[in-house]
């Protein structure tokens, strides 16, 4: 994906989850992406956050399930 950098990744029972940071200016630069489809190499859903701490908290909660 263009203009983003991968920060963290997890592959487990809940599937693939990643944290990305936009490399361009944005009010919500942190993205936690879920529901990766390897067949199409696309993400089905994502949440946007203003801080890294919020993104990491969401990431941690998601991988617990």
C-alpha positions, 0 to 999 in steps of 0.5 A: 500500500502506498503512503503507509508503513507497517509497524506491527503484525500478528498472525494467529487464530484470529487471522492476520492483524497489522498496525500501519502508520500513514507516512503523509499528514493525517488527523488519524495516522494510525490504522489497525487492519483486520480480516485479511483475504490472502486470495485477493491480498486485501484487508476487509476492515480497519480502524483509524486512531490518532495516537500509537497508544490507541492503535496498540491497545486496539491491536492487543484487544483484537489478538486476545479474541 
